[in-house]
């Protein structure tokens, strides 16, 4: 997975970068076919906003969160993306199962 981290109006320490990398790499547990992830961290006045855009095959998942703490905003974004990825994976599984059931039902109906 290709990971890009961008910081606007702030400088990220090495600890913060490794924290973000670990959390984003944790998404691979839910779906191993993640191609690219782009993380943007923006500091505005007294709040931090984190945005993550994830590319999976032809699908793009996006989430953003804002809080006074950088770690909190990253955690919130990761949780939202986990829900989106799980929902996508469940939909994909349901579609393939339904197609297989229809094919097997068609074979049974065509037998004399």
C-alpha positions in Angstrom: 0.0 0.0 0.0 1.3 3.4 -0.9 0.9 5.9 2.0 1.2 9.7 1.6 1.1 12.0 4.6 0.6 15.7 4.1 0.7 18.4 6.8 -0.7 21.8 6.3 0.1 24.8 8.6 1.9 22.5 11.0 4.9 20.2 11.3 4.5 16.6 12.3 6.9 14.9 14.6 8.3 11.5 13.9 6.1 10.0 16.6 3.0 11.5 15.0 4.0 10.2 11.6 4.6 6.7 12.9 1.3 6.8 14.8 -0.6 7.7 11.6 1.3 5.0 9.6 0.4 2.3 12.2 -3.3 3.3 12.2 -3.6 3.4 8.5 -1.7 0.1 8.1 -4.2 -1.3 10.5 -6.9 -0.9 7.8 -5.2 -3.7 5.9 -6.7 -6.1 8.5 -10.1 -5.3 7.2 -9.4 -5.3 3.5 -6.0 -6.4 2.1 -6.5 -4.9 -1.3 -6.0 -1.3 -0.4 -3.9 0.3 -3.2 -3.2 3.8 -1.9 -4.0 6.0 1.2 -3.5 9.8 1.4 -3.6 11.4 4.8 -3.9 15.2 5.2 -3.5 16.8 8.6 -4.5 20.5 8.9 -4.0 22.7 12.0 -6.5 25.6 12.3 -6.4 27.8 15.3 -6.9 25.4 18.2 -8.2 22.4 16.4 -6.7 19.6 14.2 -8.5 18.2 11.2 -7.5 14.8 9.7 -8.6 13.7 6.3 -8.0 10.3 4.8 -8.7 9.2 1.2 -8.3 5.4 0.5 -8.3 3.8 -3.0 -9.5 0.2 -3.2 -9.6 -1.1 -6.8 -12.1 1.4 -8.5 -13.6 2.7 -5.2 -12.5 5.7 -3.3 -13.4 6.0 0.4 -13.0 9.4 2.2 -13.4 10.5 5.8 -12.6 13.5 7.8 -12.7 14.5 11.5 -11.9 17.5 13.6 -10.9 17.7 17.3 -8.6 19.6 19.6 -6.1 16.7 19.6 -4.4 15.3 16.5 -4.5 11.7 17.8 -8.3 11.9 18.5 -9.0 13.2 15.0 -6.9 10.4 13.4 -8.7 7.8 15.6 -12.1 9.1 14.6 -11.2 9.1 10.9 -9.8 5.5 11.1 -13.0 4.3 12.8 -15.2 5.8 10.1 -13.1 4.3 7.4 -13.3 0.9 9.0 -17.1 1.1 9.0 -17.1 2.1 5.3 -14.7 -0.7 4.3 -16.6 -3.3 6.3 -19.9 -2.2 4.7 -18.3 -2.3 1.2 -16.9 -5.8 1.9 -20.2 -7.1 3.1 -22.0 -5.8 0.0 -19.4 -7.4 -2.2 -19.8 -10.7 -0.4 -23.6 -10.6 -0.7 -23.4 -9.9 -4.4 -21.1 -12.8 -5.1 -23.1 -15.2 -2.9 -26.4 -14.3 -4.7 -24.8 -14.8 -8.1 -23.6 -18.3 -7.1 -27.0 -19.2 -5.7 -28.7 -18.1 -8.9 -26.4 -20.1 -11.1 -26.9 -23.2 -9.0 -30.7 -22.7 -9.0 -30.6 -22.4 -12.8 -28.7 -25.6 -13.1 -31.2 -27.5 -10.9 -34.1 -26.1 -12.8 -32.7 -27.1 -16.2 -32.1 -30.8 -15.1 -34.9 -33.1 -16.4 
